[in-house]
Amino acid sequence: MSENVVQRLRDEIENAIISNSFAPGTRLDEVQLATRYGVSRTPVREALMQLNAIGLVEIRPRRGAVVIDPGPHRIFEMFEVMAELEGMAGSLAARRLTQEDRVAMLAAHGDCERSASAGDTDAYYYDNERFHKTIYAASHSGFLSEQCTALHRRLQPYRRLQLRVRNRMATSFAEHNAVVDAILAGDAEQARQLLRQHVSIQGERFSDLVATLAER
């Protein structure tokens, strides 16, 4: 089974959930999904397990996978924790950065620049994920990297939604620029603050996200 097939399928189902094509409470039948997307049941099952792991669906006894809605308050709480974890990762990265880390981070940053310049939100979505993972790796804290990666993945569907807000992609890349500068300068506290602000969805960002969720 190709990992690319599972990723594509997971993204398709994720988008359908986020756009409300699959509304909360909808039962996701493996046979129907396999027919809809032209694949076998095996990648469907794997995709649903991945979506279960990030909280978009819940696999229930005798009912299978059911779409769930965590609600704005729960999403806000997850972003709140993510902001603190990212801040810590950035702070440690600024202190512990190696030449290998630097090369990886700048390469991912360059990919983000290309996708942002092209206005390609889907490409930026994945490039942004790789960029943040280079910071987690540069923290040289295995446990922190694991926690950041797990929560980042849970929030990816909502980050995808955020990128659809006007000018958000350009703003995100500009914030990446400042983060990279702080880490390369070895300014741990600045890196912490910038990453916390970058991830946080308080104020206008939260209201924009809630409005986008409401329009699904």
Disulfide bonds with the S-S distance in Angstrom:
none
